[in-house]
């Protein structure tokens, strides 16, 4: 039986490559899942020392060694999903470090129950 813990947040290889590129250019960075106001629901990327995380934010994990947070209230809606951070062509959020790179982070998701069920039973 597979007892591996399914991560709450993960990233595609293209997203990890952009994260590494942004780290080389800006130093330590962090992510905050936008709540949908000014920049929609895009994952926002900031220099680690320029965004204040509070006790009302939830740490979901790390991507390429960089922490990823979401507001607790929004987490209540997303708690049953795994977030997958991907990269597509376009402009990032106005204040996000991916803006101006010609690429932007994109949020995809899948239900945690689907991931758990994938690990059960015969795979044939």
Protein Blocks (a to p, Z undefined) as FASTA:
>chain_A
ZZbdcdfbdcdfklmmmmmmmmmmnopadddddehimnojadcdddfklcccdfkbccfb
deehiacdddfklmmmmmmpccdddddeddddfklmkgonlpacddddddfklmmmmmgc
jfZZ
